[in-house]
Amino acid sequence: MNTKNVFLRFTVFSLIALHSSLFTAGCSSFFTRFIANSFENLPNSPDTVAVKIVHPVFQNIGLSVLWVGHATCLIQIGDKVFLTDPIFTETAGMISKRRIEPGILATSIDKLDYILISHIHFDHLNYGSLSMLPKSAAMLLPGGGAEYTPDFGFSEYREMNPWTTFEADGVRITAVPVRHFNGRYGFDGAWLNYTSFTGYIIEYNGKTVFFAGDTGYDPEKFKEIGKKFAIDVAFIPIAPIEPHDFMKRVHADPEEALQIFRDVRAKIMIPIHHRTFVQGLDPSLTFAQDQLKRLVIERQLEDRVLILKIGEQRILVP
Amino acid sequence: MVQKRTLWYISFVLLVGMIFPAGRQEATAQEHEQRSGISNSWLLMQAVPSVSWTSFPEQTRFAFEWEATPVLYSWGMTKLVRPLHFFFVTQPERFAGSVEFNISTQLYTSPVGISHWGFSGQLLAHVPLVEYGEYGGMNLGVARYNIAGISSNYIIGGFSTLFGFLHYNIKYSPADKIWMHSIEFRFF
């Protein structure tokens, strides 16, 4: 065998080995089990929401909140309507199947002023869902999010880096730092040179709302937010929990969510980012919610931590 | 001759589409610098080759193929993002609607004539079909391949899926009756 053939065979072998090793690397235990769980759920239809509010937007209201599911919250302050991380589709990222229907139909939102996107993961920046929403809205994105955002036809797009503020028509929206991770497709986080995740503070008509998006616990960041704003309502994620050592770096569990609630010194907390999709390796859909309920009862926080049902709307200030 | 004219016509249409895209809004002051870019991890991903099977009139050959995108024009993004991209392209910038000029090198596992190598220049349009192209899109274009020193023009048709990472393209050279099937992995 001549040198050229040896070189060629070596090259071909190396390429096959490279393909195989990349595939194998992707099949780490957590990743494989998460994908397996997701595939297992693909054929199942999501549970239905018995009663869906048909007209969730009021002419004018002090402060109302409606949990659509996952991190999707419809918030109305006065005449302004805000929607966070909208997801109405049956799957996120092709394979993660919804376990319960969205609490309202996207078409029920007939007026929308602002769409807030906390980060660019499939379950938060969901293309199919964004295409269903009224085009009059302005869309706020985390820093760098524009590179992952096709033009949906909204009236305005704005990237928000931490501690920058968007002001229009009396509304102030400030991006605040949270703790999560970059990228949309996994490995692309390795070459993104900016922080593509954020929380938001909405201020309007004397009301202040904190939307934490998807975050792990970081005492410095949340205490700083608590010092700067007098928050009325805080939407704080509580899942996924398992595998705990892996998740806790980027996802708050119920205990940590309550700590965030204390740190930001909000009056009311509404848990989000649970009960809707397969969450990490959590053993059941209500795993995080059950833990939170226990903690809330132990600490007598029932009147301050509102655990909403999917599709439930509360008028906090008439 | 007619086939050559057809190829030139398709190239012309794609180039015109690249230079004068309909409905493209002018970039504004909000436009920002591209902040993600070439890094070691990105370079490592580019080392992952695509694979192709080429059916010449008398033989079929398997090849590994590496692509690079010297320039891509994206028309599917918001006005916050510049439409022109050089080498580094995020997945949405490609799959949400774009025309790219890319170059590739092929390494054939068995020799074609006296060489293992092929090279190409391709003008390829990506048309979004499902979820702005993230779940599915169509590829159309033209290419010129030089395989083992012989050049041929190809027309390209195919589709992409899996967030724009996986492309299946069929390339055909009408003049030389060569079919090429390629499974391409496009990572940014």
Boltz contact constraints between the chains, C-beta under 6 A:
constraints:
  - contact:
      token1: [A, 12]
      token2: [B, 109]
      max_distance: 6.0
  - contact:
      token1: [A, 15]
      token2: [B, 49]
      max_distance: 6.0
  - contact:
      token1: [A, 15]
      token2: [B, 64]
      max_distance: 6.0
  - contact:
      token1: [A, 127]
      token2: [B, 131]
      max_distance: 6.0
  - contact:
      token1: [A, 127]
      token2: [B, 132]
      max_distance: 6.0
  - contact:
      token1: [A, 127]
      token2: [B, 134]
      max_distance: 6.0
  - contact:
      token1: [A, 128]
      token2: [B, 131]
      max_distance: 6.0
  - contact:
      token1: [A, 144]
      token2: [B, 35]
      max_distance: 6.0
  - contact:
      token1: [A, 146]
      token2: [B, 78]
      max_distance: 6.0
  - contact:
      token1: [A, 146]
      token2: [B, 80]
      max_distance: 6.0
  - contact:
      token1: [A, 146]
      token2: [B, 81]
      max_distance: 6.0
  - contact:
      token1: [A, 147]
      token2: [B, 81]
      max_distance: 6.0
  - contact:
      token1: [A, 147]
      token2: [B, 90]
      max_distance: 6.0
  - contact:
      token1: [A, 148]
      token2: [B, 92]
      max_distance: 6.0
  - contact:
      token1: [A, 149]
      token2: [B, 78]
      max_distance: 6.0
  - contact:
      token1: [A, 150]
      token2: [B, 76]
      max_distance: 6.0
  - contact:
      token1: [A, 150]
      token2: [B, 77]
      max_distance: 6.0
  - contact:
      token1: [A, 150]
      token2: [B, 92]
      max_distance: 6.0
  - contact:
      token1: [A, 150]
      token2: [B, 96]
      max_distance: 6.0
  - contact:
      token1: [A, 150]
      token2: [B, 132]
      max_distance: 6.0
  - contact:
      token1: [A, 151]
      token2: [B, 77]
      max_distance: 6.0
  - contact:
      token1: [A, 151]
      token2: [B, 78]
      max_distance: 6.0
  - contact:
      token1: [A, 157]
      token2: [B, 78]
      max_distance: 6.0
  - contact:
      token1: [A, 157]
      token2: [B, 80]
      max_distance: 6.0
  - contact:
      token1: [A, 185]
      token2: [B, 163]
      max_distance: 6.0
  - contact:
      token1: [A, 190]
      token2: [B, 41]
      max_distance: 6.0
  - contact:
      token1: [A, 191]
      token2: [B, 36]
      max_distance: 6.0
  - contact:
      token1: [A, 191]
      token2: [B, 39]
      max_distance: 6.0
  - contact:
      token1: [A, 191]
      token2: [B, 41]
      max_distance: 6.0
  - contact:
      token1: [A, 191]
      token2: [B, 42]
      max_distance: 6.0
  - contact:
      token1: [A, 192]
      token2: [B, 36]
      max_distance: 6.0
  - contact:
      token1: [A, 193]
      token2: [B, 35]
      max_distance: 6.0
  - contact:
      token1: [A, 193]
      token2: [B, 36]
      max_distance: 6.0
  - contact:
      token1: [A, 194]
      token2: [B, 35]
      max_distance: 6.0
